[in-house]
Amino acid sequence: MAESGWIETGRIHYGSDNPYYFEIYHFEKEYLPETLNRNFSEESLRVFLDKTYNIQWSYALQESHSIVSDKQISELLKVEQGTLILWIKRVSFDIHDSPREYVNTYYLADKYYLEIELTI
């Protein structure tokens, strides 16, 4: 994807040596070129973006779907193919209303916990 002007990076998050979820991030290479030169298994992606590019986040749009795992996701999360997975797709926007981050996250449905605080 980097050849097309986009950077793609993925991370598996573990708890007690077991995979819990897998994330795939997409960024515009032109906007965040230094992202290609970093190892995000050793540093926080969000802290890097804030410190290096001073991105001021405004809001995100997020969708959640139940899906069954395909071969790739099953291998990464160490589950049988066809296991129920929670897929969350998020687009994060900066204060100029530009989409700067596209994220696909695949959670083990039996390990996922969600708590939301809503301002009303």
Biopython code that builds the backbone (N, CA, C, O; Angstrom):
import numpy as np
from Bio.PDB.StructureBuilder import StructureBuilder

atoms = [
    (1, "MET", "N", (0.818, -1.197, 0.000)),
    (1, "MET", "CA", (0.000, 0.000, 0.000)),
    (1, "MET", "C", (0.861, 1.261, 0.000)),
    (1, "MET", "O", (0.412, 2.305, -0.471)),
    (2, "ALA", "N", (2.099, 1.187, 0.522)),
    (2, "ALA", "CA", (2.970, 2.351, 0.557)),
    (2, "ALA", "C", (3.272, 2.862, -0.851)),
    (2, "ALA", "O", (3.456, 4.065, -1.036)),
    (3, "GLU", "N", (3.326, 1.978, -1.843)),
    (3, "GLU", "CA", (3.586, 2.378, -3.213)),
    (3, "GLU", "C", (2.472, 3.265, -3.761)),
    (3, "GLU", "O", (2.719, 4.091, -4.640)),
    (4, "SER", "N", (1.278, 3.109, -3.266)),
    (4, "SER", "CA", (0.139, 3.870, -3.767)),
    (4, "SER", "C", (-0.028, 5.213, -3.059)),
    (4, "SER", "O", (-1.037, 5.888, -3.259)),
    (5, "GLY", "N", (0.919, 5.602, -2.255)),
    (5, "GLY", "CA", (0.797, 6.854, -1.525)),
    (5, "GLY", "C", (0.261, 6.689, -0.122)),
    (5, "GLY", "O", (0.013, 7.673, 0.575)),
    (6, "TRP", "N", (0.081, 5.440, 0.295)),
    (6, "TRP", "CA", (-0.432, 5.146, 1.630)),
    (6, "TRP", "C", (0.559, 4.296, 2.404)),
    (6, "TRP", "O", (1.267, 3.468, 1.830)),
    (7, "ILE", "N", (0.602, 4.506, 3.697)),
    (7, "ILE", "CA", (1.402, 3.693, 4.612)),
    (7, "ILE", "C", (0.447, 2.770, 5.335)),
    (7, "ILE", "O", (-0.602, 3.201, 5.812)),
    (8, "GLU", "N", (0.808, 1.500, 5.418)),
    (8, "GLU", "CA", (0.007, 0.533, 6.168)),
    (8, "GLU", "C", (0.899, -0.099, 7.221)),
    (8, "GLU", "O", (1.996, -0.569, 6.918)),
    (9, "THR", "N", (0.432, -0.110, 8.443)),
    (9, "THR", "CA", (1.164, -0.770, 9.521)),
    (9, "THR", "C", (0.173, -1.536, 10.385)),
    (9, "THR", "O", (-0.942, -1.075, 10.628)),
    (10, "GLY", "N", (0.586, -2.697, 10.841)),
    (10, "GLY", "CA", (-0.293, -3.524, 11.662)),
    (10, "GLY", "C", (0.357, -3.882, 12.985)),
    (10, "GLY", "O", (1.580, -3.949, 13.098)),
    (11, "ARG", "N", (-0.487, -4.110, 13.986)),
    (11, "ARG", "CA", (0.010, -4.496, 15.311)),
    (11, "ARG", "C", (-0.931, -5.519, 15.923)),
    (11, "ARG", "O", (-2.151, -5.413, 15.806)),
    (12, "ILE", "N", (-0.346, -6.505, 16.572)),
    (12, "ILE", "CA", (-1.120, -7.461, 17.359)),
    (12, "ILE", "C", (-0.925, -7.087, 18.817)),
    (12, "ILE", "O", (0.209, -6.925, 19.266)),
    (13, "HIS", "N", (-2.001, -6.948, 19.557)),
    (13, "HIS", "CA", (-1.936, -6.619, 20.983)),
    (13, "HIS", "C", (-2.152, -7.892, 21.790)),
    (13, "HIS", "O", (-3.070, -8.668, 21.524)),
    (14, "TYR", "N", (-1.289, -8.087, 22.781)),
    (14, "TYR", "CA", (-1.308, -9.302, 23.594)),
    (14, "TYR", "C", (-1.668, -8.992, 25.037)),
    (14, "TYR", "O", (-1.471, -7.877, 25.520)),
    (15, "GLY", "N", (-2.195, -9.991, 25.708)),
    (15, "GLY", "CA", (-2.421, -9.975, 27.142)),
    (15, "GLY", "C", (-2.088, -11.354, 27.664)),
    (15, "GLY", "O", (-2.647, -12.342, 27.189)),
    (16, "SER", "N", (-1.197, -11.446, 28.625)),
    (16, "SER", "CA", (-0.768, -12.744, 29.171)),
    (16, "SER", "C", (-0.280, -13.670, 28.060)),
    (16, "SER", "O", (-0.612, -14.856, 28.044)),
    (17, "ASP", "N", (0.502, -13.130, 27.139)),
    (17, "ASP", "CA", (1.081, -13.879, 26.017)),
    (17, "ASP", "C", (0.060, -14.421, 25.027)),
    (17, "ASP", "O", (0.400, -15.262, 24.196)),
    (18, "ASN", "N", (-1.177, -13.957, 25.099)),
    (18, "ASN", "CA", (-2.214, -14.377, 24.156)),
    (18, "ASN", "C", (-2.669, -13.176, 23.336)),
    (18, "ASN", "O", (-2.838, -12.088, 23.885)),
    (19, "PRO", "N", (-2.870, -13.355, 22.028)),
    (19, "PRO", "CA", (-3.358, -12.234, 21.216)),
    (19, "PRO", "C", (-4.795, -11.884, 21.581)),
    (19, "PRO", "O", (-5.633, -12.766, 21.768)),
    (20, "TYR", "N", (-5.067, -10.596, 21.677)),
    (20, "TYR", "CA", (-6.411, -10.116, 21.992)),
    (20, "TYR", "C", (-7.045, -9.424, 20.791)),
    (20, "TYR", "O", (-8.227, -9.612, 20.503)),
    (21, "TYR", "N", (-6.240, -8.620, 20.094)),
    (21, "TYR", "CA", (-6.772, -7.956, 18.909)),
    (21, "TYR", "C", (-5.651, -7.558, 17.965)),
    (21, "TYR", "O", (-4.484, -7.468, 18.347)),
    (22, "PHE", "N", (-6.043, -7.324, 16.722)),
    (22, "PHE", "CA", (-5.125, -6.970, 15.649)),
    (22, "PHE", "C", (-5.613, -5.679, 15.009)),
    (22, "PHE", "O", (-6.791, -5.553, 14.672)),
    (23, "GLU", "N", (-4.702, -4.714, 14.841)),
    (23, "GLU", "CA", (-5.046, -3.424, 14.241)),
    (23, "GLU", "C", (-4.257, -3.216, 12.958)),
    (23, "GLU", "O", (-3.086, -3.586, 12.871)),
    (24, "ILE", "N", (-4.904, -2.622, 11.967)),
    (24, "ILE", "CA", (-4.238, -2.207, 10.734)),
    (24, "ILE", "C", (-4.502, -0.713, 10.572)),
    (24, "ILE", "O", (-5.652, -0.279, 10.504)),
    (25, "TYR", "N", (-3.416, 0.073, 10.511)),
    (25, "TYR", "CA", (-3.508, 1.525, 10.346)),
    (25, "TYR", "C", (-3.134, 1.897, 8.917)),
    (25, "TYR", "O", (-2.248, 1.290, 8.316)),
    (26, "HIS", "N", (-3.819, 2.901, 8.383)),
    (26, "HIS", "CA", (-3.495, 3.464, 7.074)),
    (26, "HIS", "C", (-3.340, 4.978, 7.224)),
    (26, "HIS", "O", (-4.182, 5.655, 7.813)),
    (27, "PHE", "N", (-2.228, 5.486, 6.668)),
    (27, "PHE", "CA", (-1.943, 6.919, 6.698)),
    (27, "PHE", "C", (-1.482, 7.363, 5.317)),
    (27, "PHE", "O", (-0.929, 6.568, 4.556)),
    (28, "GLU", "N", (-1.709, 8.633, 4.994)),
    (28, "GLU", "CA", (-1.173, 9.187, 3.755)),
    (28, "GLU", "C", (0.338, 9.345, 3.905)),
    (28, "GLU", "O", (0.808, 10.001, 4.835)),
    (29, "LYS", "N", (1.099, 8.745, 2.990)),
    (29, "LYS", "CA", (2.554, 8.814, 3.063)),
    (29, "LYS", "C", (3.042, 10.263, 2.972)),
    (29, "LYS", "O", (3.980, 10.641, 3.674)),
    (30, "GLU", "N", (2.428, 11.059, 2.131)),
    (30, "GLU", "CA", (2.832, 12.452, 1.952)),
    (30, "GLU", "C", (2.653, 13.265, 3.236)),
    (30, "GLU", "O", (3.449, 14.160, 3.519)),
    (31, "TYR", "N", (1.627, 12.963, 3.999)),
    (31, "TYR", "CA", (1.329, 13.718, 5.213)),
    (31, "TYR", "C", (2.164, 13.251, 6.407)),
    (31, "TYR", "O", (2.520, 14.064, 7.260)),
    (32, "LEU", "N", (2.478, 11.968, 6.481)),
    (32, "LEU", "CA", (3.201, 11.403, 7.630)),
    (32, "LEU", "C", (4.393, 10.560, 7.175)),
    (32, "LEU", "O", (4.456, 9.377, 7.513)),
    (33, "PRO", "N", (5.344, 11.126, 6.419)),
    (33, "PRO", "CA", (6.418, 10.316, 5.833)),
    (33, "PRO", "C", (7.320, 9.612, 6.845)),
    (33, "PRO", "O", (7.799, 8.514, 6.561)),
    (34, "GLU", "N", (7.566, 10.199, 8.004)),
    (34, "GLU", "CA", (8.461, 9.583, 8.993)),
    (34, "GLU", "C", (7.891, 8.313, 9.610)),
    (34, "GLU", "O", (8.613, 7.557, 10.260)),
    (35, "THR", "N", (6.611, 8.079, 9.410)),
    (35, "THR", "CA", (5.978, 6.878, 9.950)),
    (35, "THR", "C", (6.626, 5.623, 9.383)),
    (35, "THR", "O", (6.654, 4.586, 10.046)),
    (36, "LEU", "N", (7.151, 5.707, 8.156)),
    (36, "LEU", "CA", (7.812, 4.556, 7.522)),
    (36, "LEU", "C", (9.094, 4.146, 8.234)),
    (36, "LEU", "O", (9.518, 2.996, 8.123)),
    (37, "ASN", "N", (9.717, 5.066, 8.963)),
    (37, "ASN", "CA", (11.021, 4.821, 9.581)),
    (37, "ASN", "C", (10.948, 4.440, 11.050)),
    (37, "ASN", "O", (11.969, 4.472, 11.737)),
    (38, "ARG", "N", (9.786, 4.083, 11.548)),
    (38, "ARG", "CA", (9.626, 3.807, 12.976)),
    (38, "ARG", "C", (9.222, 2.368, 13.224)),
    (38, "ARG", "O", (8.650, 1.701, 12.363)),
    (39, "ASN", "N", (9.540, 1.904, 14.439)),
    (39, "ASN", "CA", (9.141, 0.569, 14.880)),
    (39, "ASN", "C", (8.121, 0.748, 16.003)),
    (39, "ASN", "O", (8.485, 1.063, 17.136)),
    (40, "PHE", "N", (6.854, 0.547, 15.686)),
    (40, "PHE", "CA", (5.804, 0.811, 16.665)),
    (40, "PHE", "C", (5.562, -0.353, 17.610)),
    (40, "PHE", "O", (4.612, -0.333, 18.392)),
    (41, "SER", "N", (6.413, -1.366, 17.542)),
    (41, "SER", "CA", (6.379, -2.378, 18.601)),
    (41, "SER", "C", (7.196, -1.886, 19.792)),
    (41, "SER", "O", (7.130, -2.458, 20.880)),
    (42, "GLU", "N", (7.971, -0.811, 19.574)),
    (42, "GLU", "CA", (8.830, -0.269, 20.625)),
    (42, "GLU", "C", (8.393, 1.108, 21.114)),
    (42, "GLU", "O", (8.927, 1.605, 22.106)),
    (43, "GLU", "N", (7.439, 1.727, 20.442)),
    (43, "GLU", "CA", (6.967, 3.048, 20.866)),
    (43, "GLU", "C", (5.492, 3.202, 20.520)),
    (43, "GLU", "O", (4.962, 2.493, 19.664)),
    (44, "SER", "N", (4.853, 4.122, 21.186)),
    (44, "SER", "CA", (3.430, 4.374, 20.973)),
    (44, "SER", "C", (3.217, 5.133, 19.666)),
    (44, "SER", "O", (3.809, 6.190, 19.445)),
    (45, "LEU", "N", (2.380, 4.589, 18.821)),
    (45, "LEU", "CA", (2.053, 5.254, 17.562)),
    (45, "LEU", "C", (1.388, 6.598, 17.820)),
    (45, "LEU", "O", (1.753, 7.596, 17.197)),
    (46, "ARG", "N", (0.432, 6.639, 18.716)),
    (46, "ARG", "CA", (-0.308, 7.877, 18.999)),
    (46, "ARG", "C", (0.626, 8.959, 19.557)),
    (46, "ARG", "O", (0.528, 10.119, 19.155)),
    (47, "VAL", "N", (1.529, 8.597, 20.475)),
    (47, "VAL", "CA", (2.483, 9.572, 21.031)),
    (47, "VAL", "C", (3.404, 10.081, 19.926)),
    (47, "VAL", "O", (3.673, 11.279, 19.840)),
    (48, "PHE", "N", (3.887, 9.169, 19.079)),
    (48, "PHE", "CA", (4.740, 9.569, 17.952)),
    (48, "PHE", "C", (4.022, 10.580, 17.057)),
    (48, "PHE", "O", (4.598, 11.608, 16.701)),
    (49, "LEU", "N", (2.783, 10.298, 16.695)),
    (49, "LEU", "CA", (2.036, 11.209, 15.818)),
    (49, "LEU", "C", (1.836, 12.569, 16.473)),
    (49, "LEU", "O", (1.973, 13.606, 15.823)),
    (50, "ASP", "N", (1.513, 12.560, 17.756)),
    (50, "ASP", "CA", (1.302, 13.821, 18.469)),
    (50, "ASP", "C", (2.592, 14.633, 18.565)),
    (50, "ASP", "O", (2.584, 15.838, 18.312)),
    (51, "LYS", "N", (3.708, 13.980, 18.931)),
    (51, "LYS", "CA", (4.973, 14.694, 19.127)),
    (51, "LYS", "C", (5.631, 15.096, 17.810)),
    (51, "LYS", "O", (6.162, 16.201, 17.700)),
    (52, "THR", "N", (5.605, 14.222, 16.819)),
    (52, "THR", "CA", (6.306, 14.478, 15.564)),
    (52, "THR", "C", (5.527, 15.395, 14.633)),
    (52, "THR", "O", (6.109, 16.267, 13.988)),
    (53, "TYR", "N", (4.232, 15.205, 14.560)),
    (53, "TYR", "CA", (3.420, 15.949, 13.600)),
    (53, "TYR", "C", (2.435, 16.910, 14.248)),
    (53, "TYR", "O", (1.736, 17.650, 13.555)),
    (54, "ASN", "N", (2.380, 16.901, 15.564)),
    (54, "ASN", "CA", (1.486, 17.797, 16.303)),
    (54, "ASN", "C", (0.057, 17.764, 15.748)),
    (54, "ASN", "O", (-0.589, 18.800, 15.588)),
    (55, "ILE", "N", (-0.412, 16.559, 15.461)),
    (55, "ILE", "CA", (-1.776, 16.422, 14.959)),
    (55, "ILE", "C", (-2.742, 16.754, 16.087)),
    (55, "ILE", "O", (-2.642, 16.211, 17.187)),
    (56, "GLN", "N", (-3.649, 17.622, 15.809)),
    (56, "GLN", "CA", (-4.681, 17.972, 16.779)),
    (56, "GLN", "C", (-5.958, 17.273, 16.337)),
    (56, "GLN", "O", (-6.623, 17.693, 15.391)),
    (57, "TRP", "N", (-6.280, 16.205, 17.039)),
    (57, "TRP", "CA", (-7.430, 15.389, 16.683)),
    (57, "TRP", "C", (-8.717, 16.093, 17.077)),
    (57, "TRP", "O", (-8.778, 16.771, 18.103)),
    (58, "SER", "N", (-9.733, 15.930, 16.264)),
    (58, "SER", "CA", (-11.016, 16.558, 16.532)),
    (58, "SER", "C", (-12.098, 15.524, 16.844)),
    (58, "SER", "O", (-12.771, 15.618, 17.871)),
    (59, "TYR", "N", (-12.264, 14.543, 15.964)),
    (59, "TYR", "CA", (-13.308, 13.535, 16.167)),
    (59, "TYR", "C", (-13.005, 12.317, 15.311)),
    (59, "TYR", "O", (-12.101, 12.334, 14.476)),
    (60, "ALA", "N", (-13.767, 11.272, 15.532)),
    (60, "ALA", "CA", (-13.632, 10.047, 14.740)),
    (60, "ALA", "C", (-15.014, 9.485, 14.450)),
    (60, "ALA", "O", (-15.948, 9.653, 15.234)),
    (61, "LEU", "N", (-15.127, 8.823, 13.323)),
    (61, "LEU", "CA", (-16.325, 8.069, 12.971)),
    (61, "LEU", "C", (-15.972, 6.596, 13.097)),
    (61, "LEU", "O", (-14.924, 6.159, 12.620)),
    (62, "GLN", "N", (-16.836, 5.844, 13.731)),
    (62, "GLN", "CA", (-16.522, 4.443, 13.998)),
    (62, "GLN", "C", (-17.736, 3.567, 13.711)),
    (62, "GLN", "O", (-18.872, 3.930, 14.019)),
    (63, "GLU", "N", (-17.472, 2.412, 13.116)),
    (63, "GLU", "CA", (-18.497, 1.402, 12.859)),
    (63, "GLU", "C", (-18.049, 0.102, 13.502)),
    (63, "GLU", "O", (-16.855, -0.196, 13.534)),
    (64, "SER", "N", (-18.994, -0.672, 14.012)),
    (64, "SER", "CA", (-18.702, -1.986, 14.597)),
    (64, "SER", "C", (-19.531, -3.038, 13.880)),
    (64, "SER", "O", (-20.715, -2.837, 13.612)),
    (65, "HIS", "N", (-18.890, -4.173, 13.569)),
    (65, "HIS", "CA", (-19.565, -5.262, 12.868)),
    (65, "HIS", "C", (-19.117, -6.596, 13.451)),
    (65, "HIS", "O", (-17.961, -6.744, 13.848)),
    (66, "SER", "N", (-20.012, -7.555, 13.505)),
    (66, "SER", "CA", (-19.649, -8.936, 13.817)),
    (66, "SER", "C", (-19.326, -9.624, 12.502)),
    (66, "SER", "O", (-20.105, -9.561, 11.550)),
    (67, "ILE", "N", (-18.171, -10.283, 12.453)),
    (67, "ILE", "CA", (-17.771, -11.016, 11.256)),
    (67, "ILE", "C", (-17.181, -12.351, 11.690)),
    (67, "ILE", "O", (-16.915, -12.568, 12.872)),
    (68, "VAL", "N", (-16.981, -13.237, 10.732)),
    (68, "VAL", "CA", (-16.254, -14.470, 11.026)),
    (68, "VAL", "C", (-14.834, -14.301, 10.505)),
    (68, "VAL", "O", (-14.612, -13.690, 9.460)),
    (69, "SER", "N", (-13.880, -14.848, 11.243)),
    (69, "SER", "CA", (-12.476, -14.659, 10.906)),
    (69, "SER", "C", (-12.110, -15.400, 9.627)),
    (69, "SER", "O", (-12.538, -16.531, 9.394)),
    (70, "ASP", "N", (-11.304, -14.728, 8.805)),
    (70, "ASP", "CA", (-10.764, -15.376, 7.618)),
    (70, "ASP", "C", (-9.443, -16.050, 8.001)),
    (70, "ASP", "O", (-9.066, -16.056, 9.173)),
    (71, "LYS", "N", (-8.755, -16.606, 7.034)),
    (71, "LYS", "CA", (-7.517, -17.345, 7.311)),
    (71, "LYS", "C", (-6.455, -16.451, 7.962)),
    (71, "LYS", "O", (-5.847, -16.840, 8.959)),
    (72, "GLN", "N", (-6.231, -15.252, 7.400)),
    (72, "GLN", "CA", (-5.191, -14.361, 7.920)),
    (72, "GLN", "C", (-5.474, -13.939, 9.362)),
    (72, "GLN", "O", (-4.597, -14.048, 10.219)),
    (73, "ILE", "N", (-6.678, -13.464, 9.633)),
    (73, "ILE", "CA", (-7.022, -13.009, 10.985)),
    (73, "ILE", "C", (-6.969, -14.178, 11.960)),
    (73, "ILE", "O", (-6.517, -14.017, 13.094)),
    (74, "SER", "N", (-7.425, -15.349, 11.535)),
    (74, "SER", "CA", (-7.391, -16.537, 12.399)),
    (74, "SER", "C", (-5.968, -16.892, 12.787)),
    (74, "SER", "O", (-5.702, -17.216, 13.945)),
    (75, "GLU", "N", (-5.048, -16.834, 11.830)),
    (75, "GLU", "CA", (-3.645, -17.145, 12.127)),
    (75, "GLU", "C", (-3.044, -16.120, 13.080)),
    (75, "GLU", "O", (-2.325, -16.489, 14.009)),
    (76, "LEU", "N", (-3.326, -14.846, 12.864)),
    (76, "LEU", "CA", (-2.768, -13.794, 13.717)),
    (76, "LEU", "C", (-3.314, -13.848, 15.140)),
    (76, "LEU", "O", (-2.577, -13.627, 16.101)),
    (77, "LEU", "N", (-4.601, -14.140, 15.274)),
    (77, "LEU", "CA", (-5.225, -14.166, 16.600)),
    (77, "LEU", "C", (-5.246, -15.565, 17.213)),
    (77, "LEU", "O", (-5.756, -15.761, 18.317)),
    (78, "LYS", "N", (-4.687, -16.533, 16.486)),
    (78, "LYS", "CA", (-4.563, -17.918, 16.975)),
    (78, "LYS", "C", (-5.912, -18.516, 17.360)),
    (78, "LYS", "O", (-6.090, -19.046, 18.457)),
    (79, "VAL", "N", (-6.862, -18.415, 16.419)),
    (79, "VAL", "CA", (-8.190, -19.006, 16.590)),
    (79, "VAL", "C", (-8.525, -19.791, 15.325)),
    (79, "VAL", "O", (-7.871, -19.640, 14.294)),
    (80, "GLU", "N", (-9.545, -20.623, 15.420)),
    (80, "GLU", "CA", (-9.990, -21.367, 14.252)),
    (80, "GLU", "C", (-10.623, -20.424, 13.236)),
    (80, "GLU", "O", (-11.294, -19.459, 13.601)),
    (81, "GLN", "N", (-10.399, -20.717, 11.952)),
    (81, "GLN", "CA", (-11.045, -19.937, 10.908)),
    (81, "GLN", "C", (-12.554, -20.059, 11.074)),
    (81, "GLN", "O", (-13.071, -21.149, 11.317)),
    (82, "GLY", "N", (-13.256, -18.941, 10.944)),
    (82, "GLY", "CA", (-14.700, -18.926, 11.133)),
    (82, "GLY", "C", (-15.129, -18.508, 12.527)),
    (82, "GLY", "O", (-16.324, -18.444, 12.816)),
    (83, "THR", "N", (-14.154, -18.220, 13.404)),
    (83, "THR", "CA", (-14.460, -17.749, 14.758)),
    (83, "THR", "C", (-15.106, -16.362, 14.683)),
    (83, "THR", "O", (-14.723, -15.539, 13.851)),
    (84, "LEU", "N", (-16.073, -16.111, 15.544)),
    (84, "LEU", "CA", (-16.739, -14.815, 15.579)),
    (84, "LEU", "C", (-15.761, -13.742, 16.063)),
    (84, "LEU", "O", (-15.127, -13.885, 17.108)),
    (85, "ILE", "N", (-15.655, -12.680, 15.292)),
    (85, "ILE", "CA", (-14.726, -11.580, 15.548)),
    (85, "ILE", "C", (-15.520, -10.275, 15.524)),
    (85, "ILE", "O", (-16.484, -10.139, 14.770)),
    (86, "LEU", "N", (-15.109, -9.326, 16.350)),
    (86, "LEU", "CA", (-15.683, -7.986, 16.295)),
    (86, "LEU", "C", (-14.741, -7.119, 15.465)),
    (86, "LEU", "O", (-13.574, -6.951, 15.821)),
    (87, "TRP", "N", (-15.239, -6.575, 14.373)),
    (87, "TRP", "CA", (-14.459, -5.711, 13.487)),
    (87, "TRP", "C", (-14.916, -4.278, 13.709)),
    (87, "TRP", "O", (-16.100, -3.965, 13.583)),
    (88, "ILE", "N", (-13.960, -3.405, 14.044)),
    (88, "ILE", "CA", (-14.259, -1.985, 14.229)),
    (88, "ILE", "C", (-13.461, -1.188, 13.206)),
    (88, "ILE", "O", (-12.239, -1.307, 13.120)),
    (89, "LYS", "N", (-14.165, -0.385, 12.442)),
    (89, "LYS", "CA", (-13.559, 0.472, 11.428)),
    (89, "LYS", "C", (-13.670, 1.909, 11.920)),
    (89, "LYS", "O", (-14.758, 2.368, 12.269)),
    (90, "ARG", "N", (-12.532, 2.627, 11.949)),
    (90, "ARG", "CA", (-12.537, 4.002, 12.461)),
    (90, "ARG", "C", (-11.797, 4.929, 11.497)),
    (90, "ARG", "O", (-10.759, 4.564, 10.944)),
    (91, "VAL", "N", (-12.335, 6.115, 11.307)),
    (91, "VAL", "CA", (-11.667, 7.181, 10.570)),
    (91, "VAL", "C", (-11.548, 8.353, 11.532)),
    (91, "VAL", "O", (-12.551, 8.842, 12.051)),
    (92, "SER", "N", (-10.304, 8.807, 11.771)),
    (92, "SER", "CA", (-10.056, 9.915, 12.699)),
    (92, "SER", "C", (-9.737, 11.181, 11.913)),
    (92, "SER", "O", (-8.985, 11.151, 10.938)),
    (93, "PHE", "N", (-10.320, 12.293, 12.353)),
    (93, "PHE", "CA", (-10.186, 13.572, 11.660)),
    (93, "PHE", "C", (-9.433, 14.570, 12.533)),
    (93, "PHE", "O", (-9.533, 14.542, 13.760)),
    (94, "ASP", "N", (-8.676, 15.456, 11.880)),
    (94, "ASP", "CA", (-7.992, 16.513, 12.615)),
    (94, "ASP", "C", (-8.908, 17.735, 12.732)),
    (94, "ASP", "O", (-10.053, 17.714, 12.278)),
    (95, "ILE", "N", (-8.380, 18.802, 13.351)),
    (95, "ILE", "CA", (-9.207, 19.991, 13.586)),
    (95, "ILE", "C", (-9.566, 20.728, 12.295)),
    (95, "ILE", "O", (-10.419, 21.616, 12.304)),
    (96, "HIS", "N", (-8.919, 20.364, 11.187)),
    (96, "HIS", "CA", (-9.237, 20.960, 9.890)),
    (96, "HIS", "C", (-10.230, 20.094, 9.117)),
    (96, "HIS", "O", (-10.467, 20.309, 7.929)),
    (97, "ASP", "N", (-10.804, 19.117, 9.810)),
    (97, "ASP", "CA", (-11.801, 18.209, 9.243)),
    (97, "ASP", "C", (-11.230, 17.311, 8.143)),
    (97, "ASP", "O", (-11.961, 16.858, 7.262)),
    (98, "SER", "N", (-9.920, 17.059, 8.202)),
    (98, "SER", "CA", (-9.278, 16.165, 7.235)),
    (98, "SER", "C", (-9.123, 14.784, 7.852)),
    (98, "SER", "O", (-8.670, 14.667, 8.991)),
    (99, "PRO", "N", (-9.490, 13.741, 7.126)),
    (99, "PRO", "CA", (-9.276, 12.386, 7.650)),
    (99, "PRO", "C", (-7.780, 12.078, 7.638)),
    (99, "PRO", "O", (-7.142, 12.157, 6.588)),
    (100, "ARG", "N", (-7.222, 11.733, 8.782)),
    (100, "ARG", "CA", (-5.775, 11.514, 8.894)),
    (100, "ARG", "C", (-5.404, 10.087, 9.265)),
    (100, "ARG", "O", (-4.250, 9.687, 9.113)),
    (101, "GLU", "N", (-6.360, 9.326, 9.745)),
    (101, "GLU", "CA", (-6.047, 7.974, 10.211)),
    (101, "GLU", "C", (-7.231, 7.066, 9.891)),
    (101, "GLU", "O", (-8.380, 7.379, 10.205)),
    (102, "TYR", "N", (-6.923, 5.939, 9.259)),
    (102, "TYR", "CA", (-7.925, 4.911, 8.972)),
    (102, "TYR", "C", (-7.483, 3.655, 9.703)),
    (102, "TYR", "O", (-6.357, 3.194, 9.516)),
    (103, "VAL", "N", (-8.351, 3.100, 10.530)),
    (103, "VAL", "CA", (-7.971, 1.946, 11.349)),
    (103, "VAL", "C", (-9.029, 0.853, 11.224)),
    (103, "VAL", "O", (-10.229, 1.109, 11.324)),
    (104, "ASN", "N", (-8.554, -0.362, 11.003)),
    (104, "ASN", "CA", (-9.398, -1.557, 11.070)),
    (104, "ASN", "C", (-8.876, -2.392, 12.227)),
    (104, "ASN", "O", (-7.702, -2.759, 12.248)),
    (105, "THR", "N", (-9.734, -2.694, 13.183)),
    (105, "THR", "CA", (-9.338, -3.475, 14.353)),
    (105, "THR", "C", (-10.204, -4.720, 14.424)),
    (105, "THR", "O", (-11.420, -4.668, 14.240)),
    (106, "TYR", "N", (-9.541, -5.852, 14.700)),
    (106, "TYR", "CA", (-10.219, -7.144, 14.783)),
    (106, "TYR", "C", (-10.036, -7.679, 16.198)),
    (106, "TYR", "O", (-8.928, -8.043, 16.593)),
    (107, "TYR", "N", (-11.127, -7.725, 16.959)),
    (107, "TYR", "CA", (-11.103, -8.152, 18.354)),
    (107, "TYR", "C", (-11.654, -9.564, 18.485)),
    (107, "TYR", "O", (-12.573, -9.952, 17.764)),
    (108, "LEU", "N", (-11.088, -10.325, 19.409)),
    (108, "LEU", "CA", (-11.712, -11.583, 19.792)),
    (108, "LEU", "C", (-12.994, -11.221, 20.526)),
    (108, "LEU", "O", (-12.956, -10.526, 21.541)),
    (109, "ALA", "N", (-14.106, -11.679, 20.024)),
    (109, "ALA", "CA", (-15.403, -11.261, 20.570)),
    (109, "ALA", "C", (-15.560, -11.625, 22.036)),
    (109, "ALA", "O", (-16.235, -10.908, 22.775)),
    (110, "ASP", "N", (-14.952, -12.724, 22.477)),
    (110, "ASP", "CA", (-15.101, -13.136, 23.876)),
    (110, "ASP", "C", (-14.146, -12.402, 24.811)),
    (110, "ASP", "O", (-14.197, -12.611, 26.023)),
    (111, "LYS", "N", (-13.273, -11.544, 24.273)),
    (111, "LYS", "CA", (-12.324, -10.790, 25.095)),
    (111, "LYS", "C", (-12.617, -9.296, 25.081)),
    (111, "LYS", "O", (-11.962, -8.535, 25.794)),
    (112, "TYR", "N", (-13.575, -8.868, 24.294)),
    (112, "TYR", "CA", (-13.824, -7.445, 24.095)),
    (112, "TYR", "C", (-14.727, -6.890, 25.185)),
    (112, "TYR", "O", (-15.720, -7.506, 25.571)),
    (113, "TYR", "N", (-14.356, -5.709, 25.672)),
    (113, "TYR", "CA", (-15.136, -5.000, 26.683)),
    (113, "TYR", "C", (-15.239, -3.553, 26.226)),
    (113, "TYR", "O", (-14.238, -2.964, 25.820)),
    (114, "LEU", "N", (-16.410, -2.982, 26.284)),
    (114, "LEU", "CA", (-16.614, -1.618, 25.826)),
    (114, "LEU", "C", (-17.319, -0.811, 26.901)),
    (114, "LEU", "O", (-18.357, -1.216, 27.425)),
    (115, "GLU", "N", (-16.743, 0.328, 27.216)),
    (115, "GLU", "CA", (-17.377, 1.278, 28.126)),
    (115, "GLU", "C", (-17.311, 2.639, 27.458)),
    (115, "GLU", "O", (-16.241, 3.072, 27.029)),
    (116, "ILE", "N", (-18.434, 3.307, 27.368)),
    (116, "ILE", "CA", (-18.504, 4.595, 26.687)),
    (116, "ILE", "C", (-19.077, 5.636, 27.633)),
    (116, "ILE", "O", (-20.077, 5.398, 28.310)),
    (117, "GLU", "N", (-18.429, 6.794, 27.670)),
    (117, "GLU", "CA", (-18.977, 7.928, 28.403)),
    (117, "GLU", "C", (-19.545, 8.895, 27.379)),
    (117, "GLU", "O", (-18.832, 9.334, 26.476)),
    (118, "LEU", "N", (-20.799, 9.226, 27.510)),
    (118, "LEU", "CA", (-21.462, 10.125, 26.576)),
    (118, "LEU", "C", (-21.775, 11.445, 27.259)),
    (118, "LEU", "O", (-22.290, 11.465, 28.377)),
    (119, "THR", "N", (-21.469, 12.531, 26.596)),
    (119, "THR", "CA", (-21.827, 13.850, 27.093)),
    (119, "THR", "C", (-23.181, 14.209, 26.502)),
    (119, "THR", "O", (-23.359, 14.205, 25.284)),
    (120, "ILE", "N", (-24.138, 14.520, 27.381)),
    (120, "ILE", "CA", (-25.482, 14.850, 26.888)),
    (120, "ILE", "C", (-25.964, 16.162, 27.474)),
    (120, "ILE", "O", (-27.074, 16.602, 27.174)),
]
sb = StructureBuilder()
sb.init_structure("model")
sb.init_model(0)
sb.init_chain("A")
sb.init_seg("    ")
for serial, (resi, resn, name, xyz) in enumerate(atoms, 1):
    if name == "N":
        sb.init_residue(resn, " ", resi, " ")
    sb.init_atom(name, np.array(xyz, "f"), 0.0, 1.0, " ", f" {name:<3s}", serial, name[0])
structure = sb.get_structure()
